[in-house]
Amino acid sequence: MTDYIDPAKLEWTDVDVRGATMSKAVVFEGDYDVRSAFFRMPAGCAVPPHDHSKWVQVMVLEGRMRIEQDGEPGREVPAGSCYFVGDGETHVEIAVEDTLVLVTQGEDRG
């Protein structure tokens, strides 16, 4: 059966993501080594340098994100765009303005 997800109707909780406080609404966490969630990040919210053991894809639905990676110029990602971070790539994520993202990642943490 197909599930239709409306972010406005999901349960949102405040979470700490590597020292950055934002709101999260889970879309999917299951047995397929993939998880997906919406995150609301207030303007200026910054996730400090980090990496992931598997890939991460971020779709910017509203607002604008800035991504910084070692050895590369910073890049802004506007609403309607997405970015993909491979495993082991250290990066910083900053909400330039109030931002809503959909994160899908190849990690299934308990």
MMTF fields as JSON, N, C-alpha, C and O atoms, coordinates in Angstrom:
{
  "mmtfVersion": "1.0.0",
  "mmtfProducer": "UNKNOWN",
  "numBonds": 439,
  "numAtoms": 440,
  "numGroups": 110,
  "numChains": 1,
  "numModels": 1,
  "chainsPerModel": [1],
  "groupsPerChain": [110],
  "chainIdList": ["A"],
  "bondAtomList": [4, 2, 8, 6, 12, 10, 16, 14, 20, 18, 24, 22, 28, 26, 32, 30, 36, 34, 40, 38, 44, 42, 48, 46, 52, 50, 56, 54, 60, 58, 64, 62, 68, 66, 72, 70, 76, 74, 80, 78, 84, 82, 88, 86, 92, 90, 96, 94, 100, 98, 104, 102, 108, 106, 112, 110, 116, 114, 120, 118, 124, 122, 128, 126, 132, 130, 136, 134, 140, 138, 144, 142, 148, 146, 152, 150, 156, 154, 160, 158, 164, 162, 168, 166, 172, 170, 176, 174, 180, 178, 184, 182, 188, 186, 192, 190, 196, 194, 200, 198, 204, 202, 208, 206, 212, 210, 216, 214, 220, 218, 224, 222, 228, 226, 232, 230, 236, 234, 240, 238, 244, 242, 248, 246, 252, 250, 256, 254, 260, 258, 264, 262, 268, 266, 272, 270, 276, 274, 280, 278, 284, 282, 288, 286, 292, 290, 296, 294, 300, 298, 304, 302, 308, 306, 312, 310, 316, 314, 320, 318, 324, 322, 328, 326, 332, 330, 336, 334, 340, 338, 344, 342, 348, 346, 352, 350, 356, 354, 360, 358, 364, 362, 368, 366, 372, 370, 376, 374, 380, 378, 384, 382, 388, 386, 392, 390, 396, 394, 400, 398, 404, 402, 408, 406, 412, 410, 416, 414, 420, 418, 424, 422, 428, 426, 432, 430, 436, 434],
  "bondOrderList": [1, 1, 1, 1, 1, 1, 1, 1, 1, 1, 1, 1, 1, 1, 1, 1, 1, 1, 1, 1, 1, 1, 1, 1, 1, 1, 1, 1, 1, 1, 1, 1, 1, 1, 1, 1, 1, 1, 1, 1, 1, 1, 1, 1, 1, 1, 1, 1, 1, 1, 1, 1, 1, 1, 1, 1, 1, 1, 1, 1, 1, 1, 1, 1, 1, 1, 1, 1, 1, 1, 1, 1, 1, 1, 1, 1, 1, 1, 1, 1, 1, 1, 1, 1, 1, 1, 1, 1, 1, 1, 1, 1, 1, 1, 1, 1, 1, 1, 1, 1, 1, 1, 1, 1, 1, 1, 1, 1, 1],
  "groupList": [{"groupName": "MET", "atomNameList": ["N", "CA", "C", "O"], "elementList": ["N", "C", "C", "O"], "formalChargeList": [0, 0, 0, 0], "bondAtomList": [1, 0, 2, 1, 3, 2], "bondOrderList": [1, 1, 2], "singleLetterCode": "M", "chemCompType": "L-PEPTIDE LINKING"}, {"groupName": "THR", "atomNameList": ["N", "CA", "C", "O"], "elementList": ["N", "C", "C", "O"], "formalChargeList": [0, 0, 0, 0], "bondAtomList": [1, 0, 2, 1, 3, 2], "bondOrderList": [1, 1, 2], "singleLetterCode": "T", "chemCompType": "L-PEPTIDE LINKING"}, {"groupName": "ASP", "atomNameList": ["N", "CA", "C", "O"], "elementList": ["N", "C", "C", "O"], "formalChargeList": [0, 0, 0, 0], "bondAtomList": [1, 0, 2, 1, 3, 2], "bondOrderList": [1, 1, 2], "singleLetterCode": "D", "chemCompType": "L-PEPTIDE LINKING"}, {"groupName": "TYR", "atomNameList": ["N", "CA", "C", "O"], "elementList": ["N", "C", "C", "O"], "formalChargeList": [0, 0, 0, 0], "bondAtomList": [1, 0, 2, 1, 3, 2], "bondOrderList": [1, 1, 2], "singleLetterCode": "Y", "chemCompType": "L-PEPTIDE LINKING"}, {"groupName": "ILE", "atomNameList": ["N", "CA", "C", "O"], "elementList": ["N", "C", "C", "O"], "formalChargeList": [0, 0, 0, 0], "bondAtomList": [1, 0, 2, 1, 3, 2], "bondOrderList": [1, 1, 2], "singleLetterCode": "I", "chemCompType": "L-PEPTIDE LINKING"}, {"groupName": "PRO", "atomNameList": ["N", "CA", "C", "O"], "elementList": ["N", "C", "C", "O"], "formalChargeList": [0, 0, 0, 0], "bondAtomList": [1, 0, 2, 1, 3, 2], "bondOrderList": [1, 1, 2], "singleLetterCode": "P", "chemCompType": "L-PEPTIDE LINKING"}, {"groupName": "ALA", "atomNameList": ["N", "CA", "C", "O"], "elementList": ["N", "C", "C", "O"], "formalChargeList": [0, 0, 0, 0], "bondAtomList": [1, 0, 2, 1, 3, 2], "bondOrderList": [1, 1, 2], "singleLetterCode": "A", "chemCompType": "L-PEPTIDE LINKING"}, {"groupName": "LYS", "atomNameList": ["N", "CA", "C", "O"], "elementList": ["N", "C", "C", "O"], "formalChargeList": [0, 0, 0, 0], "bondAtomList": [1, 0, 2, 1, 3, 2], "bondOrderList": [1, 1, 2], "singleLetterCode": "K", "chemCompType": "L-PEPTIDE LINKING"}, {"groupName": "LEU", "atomNameList": ["N", "CA", "C", "O"], "elementList": ["N", "C", "C", "O"], "formalChargeList": [0, 0, 0, 0], "bondAtomList": [1, 0, 2, 1, 3, 2], "bondOrderList": [1, 1, 2], "singleLetterCode": "L", "chemCompType": "L-PEPTIDE LINKING"}, {"groupName": "GLU", "atomNameList": ["N", "CA", "C", "O"], "elementList": ["N", "C", "C", "O"], "formalChargeList": [0, 0, 0, 0], "bondAtomList": [1, 0, 2, 1, 3, 2], "bondOrderList": [1, 1, 2], "singleLetterCode": "E", "chemCompType": "L-PEPTIDE LINKING"}, {"groupName": "TRP", "atomNameList": ["N", "CA", "C", "O"], "elementList": ["N", "C", "C", "O"], "formalChargeList": [0, 0, 0, 0], "bondAtomList": [1, 0, 2, 1, 3, 2], "bondOrderList": [1, 1, 2], "singleLetterCode": "W", "chemCompType": "L-PEPTIDE LINKING"}, {"groupName": "VAL", "atomNameList": ["N", "CA", "C", "O"], "elementList": ["N", "C", "C", "O"], "formalChargeList": [0, 0, 0, 0], "bondAtomList": [1, 0, 2, 1, 3, 2], "bondOrderList": [1, 1, 2], "singleLetterCode": "V", "chemCompType": "L-PEPTIDE LINKING"}, {"groupName": "ARG", "atomNameList": ["N", "CA", "C", "O"], "elementList": ["N", "C", "C", "O"], "formalChargeList": [0, 0, 0, 0], "bondAtomList": [1, 0, 2, 1, 3, 2], "bondOrderList": [1, 1, 2], "singleLetterCode": "R", "chemCompType": "L-PEPTIDE LINKING"}, {"groupName": "GLY", "atomNameList": ["N", "CA", "C", "O"], "elementList": ["N", "C", "C", "O"], "formalChargeList": [0, 0, 0, 0], "bondAtomList": [1, 0, 2, 1, 3, 2], "bondOrderList": [1, 1, 2], "singleLetterCode": "G", "chemCompType": "PEPTIDE LINKING"}, {"groupName": "SER", "atomNameList": ["N", "CA", "C", "O"], "elementList": ["N", "C", "C", "O"], "formalChargeList": [0, 0, 0, 0], "bondAtomList": [1, 0, 2, 1, 3, 2], "bondOrderList": [1, 1, 2], "singleLetterCode": "S", "chemCompType": "L-PEPTIDE LINKING"}, {"groupName": "PHE", "atomNameList": ["N", "CA", "C", "O"], "elementList": ["N", "C", "C", "O"], "formalChargeList": [0, 0, 0, 0], "bondAtomList": [1, 0, 2, 1, 3, 2], "bondOrderList": [1, 1, 2], "singleLetterCode": "F", "chemCompType": "L-PEPTIDE LINKING"}, {"groupName": "CYS", "atomNameList": ["N", "CA", "C", "O"], "elementList": ["N", "C", "C", "O"], "formalChargeList": [0, 0, 0, 0], "bondAtomList": [1, 0, 2, 1, 3, 2], "bondOrderList": [1, 1, 2], "singleLetterCode": "C", "chemCompType": "L-PEPTIDE LINKING"}, {"groupName": "HIS", "atomNameList": ["N", "CA", "C", "O"], "elementList": ["N", "C", "C", "O"], "formalChargeList": [0, 0, 0, 0], "bondAtomList": [1, 0, 2, 1, 3, 2], "bondOrderList": [1, 1, 2], "singleLetterCode": "H", "chemCompType": "L-PEPTIDE LINKING"}, {"groupName": "GLN", "atomNameList": ["N", "CA", "C", "O"], "elementList": ["N", "C", "C", "O"], "formalChargeList": [0, 0, 0, 0], "bondAtomList": [1, 0, 2, 1, 3, 2], "bondOrderList": [1, 1, 2], "singleLetterCode": "Q", "chemCompType": "L-PEPTIDE LINKING"}],
  "groupTypeList": [0, 1, 2, 3, 4, 2, 5, 6, 7, 8, 9, 10, 1, 2, 11, 2, 11, 12, 13, 6, 1, 0, 14, 7, 6, 11, 11, 15, 9, 13, 2, 3, 2, 11, 12, 14, 6, 15, 15, 12, 0, 5, 6, 13, 16, 6, 11, 5, 5, 17, 2, 17, 14, 7, 10, 11, 18, 11, 0, 11, 8, 9, 13, 12, 0, 12, 4, 9, 18, 2, 13, 9, 5, 13, 12, 9, 11, 5, 6, 13, 14, 16, 3, 15, 11, 13, 2, 13, 9, 1, 17, 11, 9, 4, 6, 11, 9, 2, 1, 8, 11, 8, 11, 1, 18, 13, 9, 2, 12, 13],
  "groupIdList": [1, 2, 3, 4, 5, 6, 7, 8, 9, 10, 11, 12, 13, 14, 15, 16, 17, 18, 19, 20, 21, 22, 23, 24, 25, 26, 27, 28, 29, 30, 31, 32, 33, 34, 35, 36, 37, 38, 39, 40, 41, 42, 43, 44, 45, 46, 47, 48, 49, 50, 51, 52, 53, 54, 55, 56, 57, 58, 59, 60, 61, 62, 63, 64, 65, 66, 67, 68, 69, 70, 71, 72, 73, 74, 75, 76, 77, 78, 79, 80, 81, 82, 83, 84, 85, 86, 87, 88, 89, 90, 91, 92, 93, 94, 95, 96, 97, 98, 99, 100, 101, 102, 103, 104, 105, 106, 107, 108, 109, 110],
  "secStructList": [7, 7, 7, 7, 7, 7, 4, 4, 4, 1, 7, 7, 3, 3, 3, 3, 3, 6, 6, 3, 3, 3, 3, 3, 3, 3, 3, 3, 3, 7, 1, 1, 1, 7, 3, 3, 3, 3, 3, 3, 3, 7, 6, 6, 7, 3, 3, 3, 3, 3, 7, 7, 1, 1, 7, 3, 3, 3, 3, 3, 3, 3, 1, 3, 3, 3, 3, 3, 3, 6, 6, 1, 7, 7, 3, 3, 3, 3, 6, 6, 7, 3, 3, 3, 3, 7, 6, 6, 7, 7, 3, 3, 3, 3, 3, 1, 1, 1, 3, 3, 3, 3, 3, 3, 3, 1, 7, 7, 7, 7],
  "xCoordList": [0.838, 0.0, 0.882, 1.896, 0.519, 1.249, 0.93, -0.234, 1.965, 1.784, 1.979, 2.923, 1.097, 1.211, 1.565, 0.855, 2.656, 3.196, 2.992, 3.448, 2.31, 2.119, 2.909, 2.539, 3.997, 4.816, 4.028, 4.387, 2.971, 2.175, 1.412, 1.003, 1.212, 0.433, 1.296, 0.768, 2.622, 3.522, 3.785, 3.527, 4.295, 4.676, 6.101, 7.042, 6.248, 7.545, 8.114, 7.397, 9.4, 10.073, 11.382, 12.033, 11.758, 13.037, 14.138, 14.019, 15.208, 16.324, 17.64, 17.73, 18.646, 20.006, 20.745, 20.887, 21.212, 21.965, 23.395, 23.709, 24.24, 25.664, 25.866, 26.775, 24.993, 25.097, 24.195, 24.13, 23.497, 22.574, 21.143, 20.767, 20.344, 18.956, 18.04, 18.08, 17.213, 16.24, 15.053, 15.075, 14.017, 12.84, 12.885, 13.315, 12.432, 12.478, 11.123, 10.447, 10.732, 9.529, 9.928, 10.296, 9.854, 10.277, 9.296, 8.084, 9.82, 9.028, 9.106, 8.091, 10.344, 10.531, 11.791, 12.856, 11.663, 12.797, 12.405, 11.409, 13.175, 12.756, 13.906, 15.017, 13.632, 14.58, 15.321, 15.798, 15.431, 16.016, 17.319, 17.761, 17.945, 19.192, 19.031, 19.987, 17.819, 17.522, 16.598, 15.723, 16.808, 15.891, 15.65, 16.473, 14.525, 14.159, 13.384, 12.548, 13.672, 12.966, 13.014, 13.921, 12.003, 12.007, 12.724, 12.621, 13.45, 14.081, 13.776, 13.916, 13.351, 13.165, 14.359, 14.614, 15.079, 16.273, 16.064, 15.815, 16.16, 16.027, 17.238, 18.319, 17.053, 18.158, 19.342, 19.187, 20.528, 21.746, 22.077, 23.183, 21.148, 21.404, 22.536, 22.481, 23.565, 24.728, 25.075, 25.211, 25.214, 25.68, 27.191, 27.648, 27.983, 29.432, 30.043, 29.345, 31.342, 31.986, 31.685, 31.862, 31.227, 30.889, 30.92, 31.007, 30.847, 30.709, 29.742, 29.26, 29.465, 28.533, 29.199, 30.07, 28.779, 29.362, 28.805, 29.393, 27.671, 27.055, 26.572, 26.678, 26.048, 25.585, 24.423, 23.689, 24.276, 23.159, 22.72, 23.546, 21.407, 20.847, 19.926, 19.07, 20.101, 19.298, 18.578, 19.21, 17.263, 16.431, 15.97, 15.317, 16.301, 15.899, 14.512, 14.352, 13.521, 12.126, 11.743, 11.012, 12.24, 11.994, 13.282, 14.021, 13.553, 14.715, 15.964, 15.897, 17.112, 18.404, 19.442, 19.515, 20.237, 21.323, 22.664, 22.784, 23.673, 25.057, 25.84, 25.775, 26.575, 27.362, 28.829, 29.227, 29.622, 31.067, 31.777, 31.433, 32.771, 33.575, 35.04, 35.397, 35.884, 37.328, 37.803, 37.471, 38.583, 39.191, 38.274, 38.68, 37.028, 36.086, 35.482, 35.341, 35.126, 34.449, 33.053, 32.412, 32.59, 31.241, 30.225, 30.466, 29.082, 28.063, 26.688, 26.394, 25.848, 24.479, 23.545, 23.676, 22.6, 21.644, 20.245, 19.773, 19.575, 18.257, 17.132, 17.325, 15.954, 14.759, 14.57, 14.764, 14.193, 13.99, 15.221, 15.182, 16.313, 17.56, 17.912, 17.339, 18.857, 19.299, 20.803, 21.435, 21.355, 22.774, 22.958, 22.153, 24.033, 24.345, 25.743, 26.686, 25.878, 27.17, 27.542, 26.79, 28.697, 29.169, 29.692, 29.961, 29.834, 30.326, 31.734, 32.567, 31.981, 33.293, 33.629, 34.716, 32.752, 33.03, 32.668, 31.496, 33.673, 33.439, 32.826, 33.304, 31.761, 31.056, 30.395, 30.22, 30.028, 29.298, 28.026, 28.054, 26.909, 25.633, 25.089, 25.021, 24.7, 24.219, 22.921, 22.862, 21.891, 20.641, 20.829, 20.958, 20.844, 21.021, 19.777, 19.869, 18.631, 17.347, 16.553, 17.006, 15.374, 14.549, 14.397, 14.014, 14.7, 14.801, 14.108, 14.165, 13.452, 12.863, 13.564, 13.602, 14.124, 14.799, 14.21, 13.649, 14.349, 14.016, 15.33, 15.982, 15.714, 16.974, 16.683, 15.897, 17.331, 17.259, 18.677, 19.558, 18.911, 20.276, 20.38, 19.454, 21.504, 21.763, 22.252, 23.186, 21.641, 21.978, 20.688, 19.671, 20.721, 19.546, 19.981, 20.235, 20.064, 20.5, 19.328, 18.19, 19.599, 18.542, 18.046, 17.161],
  "yCoordList": [-1.183, 0.0, 1.246, 1.286, 2.225, 3.479, 4.358, 4.511, 4.937, 5.896, 7.298, 7.541, 8.209, 9.602, 10.414, 10.369, 11.15, 11.841, 13.351, 13.963, 13.943, 15.392, 15.868, 15.546, 16.632, 17.047, 17.787, 17.725, 18.477, 19.23, 18.31, 18.736, 17.051, 16.123, 15.123, 14.247, 15.249, 14.345, 14.825, 15.982, 13.936, 14.29, 14.844, 14.151, 16.088, 16.759, 16.764, 17.025, 16.476, 16.522, 17.287, 17.223, 18.015, 18.703, 17.678, 16.822, 17.771, 16.839, 17.604, 18.723, 16.97, 17.492, 16.678, 15.463, 17.341, 16.673, 17.199, 18.253, 16.456, 16.81, 18.207, 18.935, 18.569, 19.874, 20.951, 22.049, 20.67, 21.627, 21.216, 20.061, 22.151, 21.856, 22.175, 23.268, 21.198, 21.352, 20.451, 19.697, 20.517, 19.659, 18.561, 18.781, 17.375, 16.203, 15.511, 15.397, 15.049, 14.231, 13.033, 13.192, 11.853, 10.636, 10.278, 10.274, 9.98, 9.483, 7.963, 7.273, 7.453, 6.004, 5.589, 6.176, 4.589, 3.889, 2.421, 2.03, 1.614, 0.239, -0.726, -0.455, -1.836, -2.935, -2.972, -4.034, -1.865, -1.862, -1.077, -0.713, -0.809, -0.062, 1.351, 1.938, 1.895, 3.254, 3.894, 3.24, 5.177, 5.931, 7.29, 7.773, 7.9, 9.164, 10.002, 9.485, 11.305, 12.195, 13.621, 14.002, 14.406, 15.836, 16.5, 16.043, 17.58, 18.377, 19.844, 20.331, 20.548, 21.998, 22.621, 22.352, 23.45, 24.091, 25.6, 26.184, 26.245, 27.699, 28.359, 27.772, 29.567, 30.318, 30.348, 30.618, 30.069, 30.078, 28.75, 28.575, 27.811, 26.486, 25.829, 25.747, 25.36, 24.785, 23.425, 23.285, 22.44, 21.126, 21.134, 21.243, 21.018, 21.135, 20.02, 19.085, 20.12, 19.127, 17.695, 17.332, 16.897, 15.504, 14.712, 15.277, 13.396, 12.526, 11.407, 11.323, 10.562, 9.456, 8.173, 8.201, 7.065, 5.792, 5.314, 4.454, 5.878, 5.569, 6.865, 7.921, 6.814, 7.981, 8.7, 8.118, 9.986, 10.812, 11.698, 12.303, 11.766, 12.667, 13.651, 13.248, 14.946, 15.999, 16.785, 17.337, 16.833, 17.618, 18.853, 18.736, 20.031, 21.285, 21.638, 21.963, 21.571, 21.823, 23.291, 23.839, 23.921, 25.344, 25.931, 25.245, 27.173, 27.847, 27.664, 27.513, 27.683, 27.61, 27.056, 27.484, 26.108, 25.519, 25.945, 26.209, 26.011, 26.213, 24.973, 24.536, 24.42, 23.214, 23.573, 24.192, 23.175, 23.403, 22.07, 21.278, 21.828, 20.607, 20.978, 21.937, 20.216, 20.46, 20.453, 19.557, 21.463, 21.517, 21.98, 22.007, 22.348, 22.805, 24.139, 24.391, 24.994, 26.242, 25.923, 24.966, 26.737, 26.554, 26.732, 27.438, 26.08, 26.137, 26.275, 25.608, 27.139, 27.279, 26.425, 26.337, 25.801, 24.905, 25.468, 25.414, 26.009, 26.621, 25.584, 24.42, 26.05, 25.201, 24.634, 25.33, 23.371, 22.698, 21.966, 21.293, 22.087, 21.416, 20.378, 20.365, 19.515, 18.535, 18.346, 18.772, 17.7, 17.354, 15.96, 15.478, 15.328, 13.952, 13.951, 14.457, 13.382, 13.288, 11.819, 11.019, 11.463, 10.079, 9.735, 10.619, 8.445, 8.009, 8.549, 8.594, 8.957, 9.431, 10.85, 11.318, 11.57, 12.949, 13.919, 14.072, 14.564, 15.516, 16.789, 17.327, 17.262, 18.441, 19.178, 18.632, 20.439, 21.296, 21.723, 22.026, 21.751, 22.174, 23.338, 23.269, 24.41, 25.621, 26.066, 26.183, 26.309, 26.859, 28.368, 29.089, 28.841, 30.261, 31.032, 32.176, 30.407, 30.965, 29.802, 28.66, 30.071, 28.962, 27.959, 28.324, 26.693, 25.693, 24.402, 23.975, 23.785, 22.455, 21.539, 21.817, 20.433, 19.467, 18.083, 17.777, 17.258, 15.839, 15.086, 15.158, 14.358, 13.624, 12.133, 11.563, 11.516, 10.07, 9.557, 10.077, 8.548, 8.094, 6.581, 5.89, 6.107, 4.673, 4.177, 3.377, 4.635, 4.171, 3.78, 4.456, 2.73, 2.323, 2.144, 1.029, 3.264, 3.227, 2.925, 3.292, 2.276, 1.923, 3.099, 2.956],
  "zCoordList": [0.0, 0.0, 0.0, 0.697, -0.747, -0.837, 0.361, 0.731, 0.97, 2.061, 1.494, 0.742, 1.848, 1.435, 2.673, 3.677, 2.599, 3.76, 3.628, 2.662, 4.598, 4.679, 5.892, 7.021, 5.69, 6.827, 7.906, 9.082, 7.525, 8.499, 9.442, 10.522, 9.05, 9.867, 10.636, 11.322, 10.526, 11.226, 12.643, 12.975, 13.469, 14.83, 14.812, 14.423, 15.234, 15.241, 16.646, 17.612, 16.761, 18.051, 17.893, 16.85, 18.95, 18.934, 19.174, 20.05, 18.392, 18.498, 18.477, 17.971, 19.038, 18.979, 17.931, 18.069, 16.891, 15.831, 15.89, 15.338, 16.56, 16.687, 17.264, 16.866, 18.216, 18.866, 18.293, 18.846, 17.201, 16.579, 16.91, 16.707, 17.417, 17.78, 16.612, 16.048, 16.259, 15.169, 15.462, 16.435, 14.635, 14.786, 13.732, 12.6, 14.126, 13.247, 13.213, 14.235, 12.021, 11.848, 10.987, 9.823, 11.558, 10.865, 9.759, 9.972, 8.588, 7.475, 7.454, 7.369, 7.534, 7.452, 8.188, 8.0, 9.011, 9.596, 9.566, 10.174, 8.868, 8.712, 8.601, 9.057, 8.0, 7.911, 6.585, 6.184, 5.906, 4.575, 4.505, 3.415, 5.658, 5.742, 5.192, 4.684, 5.294, 4.845, 5.869, 6.436, 6.092, 6.935, 6.294, 5.516, 6.62, 6.009, 7.021, 7.762, 7.042, 7.963, 7.434, 6.694, 7.838, 7.596, 8.768, 9.907, 8.483, 9.53, 9.266, 8.144, 10.329, 10.279, 10.988, 12.161, 10.258, 10.802, 10.804, 9.75, 11.97, 11.992, 11.345, 11.29, 10.863, 10.254, 11.208, 12.399, 10.671, 11.47, 12.113, 12.623, 12.102, 12.676, 11.885, 10.658, 12.602, 11.929, 12.531, 13.746, 11.67, 12.093, 11.875, 10.737, 12.967, 12.847, 11.989, 11.596, 11.701, 10.84, 11.283, 12.446, 10.322, 10.601, 9.305, 8.215, 9.441, 8.275, 8.625, 9.755, 7.669, 7.84, 7.35, 6.481, 7.916, 7.496, 6.158, 5.503, 5.761, 4.47, 3.843, 4.466, 2.636, 1.889, 2.567, 3.365, 2.227, 2.693, 1.536, 0.853, 1.324, 0.317, 1.024, 1.811, 0.744, 1.374, 0.291, -0.61, 0.381, -0.526, 0.232, 1.27, -0.274, 0.358, -0.176, -1.353, 0.699, 0.296, 0.446, -0.38, 1.506, 1.758, 2.313, 3.019, 2.007, 2.566, 1.722, 0.502, 2.402, 1.709, 2.68, 3.832, 2.211, 2.996, 2.427, 1.23, 3.286, 2.854, 3.27, 4.419, 2.322, 2.565, 2.4, 1.414, 3.381, 3.323, 3.491, 4.369, 2.642, 2.702, 2.59, 1.905, 3.263, 3.197, 1.754, 0.979, 1.408, 0.089, -1.029, -2.191, -0.688, -1.712, -1.28, -0.083, -2.235, -1.853, -1.302, -1.735, -0.341, 0.17, -0.939, -1.918, -0.769, -1.813, -1.17, -0.178, -1.734, -1.246, -2.092, -3.312, -1.403, -2.054, -1.78, -0.645, -2.814, -2.62, -2.618, -2.97, -2.21, -2.242, -3.647, -4.645, -3.704, -4.981, -5.462, -6.492, -4.731, -5.093, -4.032, -2.943, -4.365, -3.383, -3.494, -4.46, -2.486, -2.516, -1.947, -1.15, -2.376, -2.009, -1.409, -2.018, -0.215, 0.454, 0.547, 1.103, 0.006, 0.064, 1.448, 2.261, 1.705, 3.008, 3.258, 2.352, 4.5, 4.903, 4.505, 4.841, 3.803, 3.38, 4.515, 4.858, 5.087, 6.168, 5.596, 4.597, 6.242, 5.764, 6.921, 8.01, 6.657, 7.588, 6.872, 5.679, 7.595, 7.013, 7.83, 9.057, 7.141, 7.798, 7.118, 5.894, 7.916, 7.375, 7.211, 8.2, 5.972, 5.686, 6.114, 6.559, 5.98, 6.422, 6.996, 6.933, 7.557, 8.051, 6.912, 5.8, 7.197, 6.133, 6.523, 7.676, 5.552, 5.693, 4.704, 3.505, 5.22, 4.353, 4.562, 5.615, 3.541, 3.624, 3.474, 2.432, 4.529, 4.54, 4.396, 5.152, 3.415, 3.23, 3.297, 2.612, 4.112, 4.301, 4.381, 4.805, 3.972, 3.976, 5.307, 5.367, 6.374, 7.706, 8.409, 8.26, 9.15, 9.915, 11.357, 11.812, 12.071, 13.466, 14.371, 14.074, 15.445, 16.408, 17.179, 18.022]
}
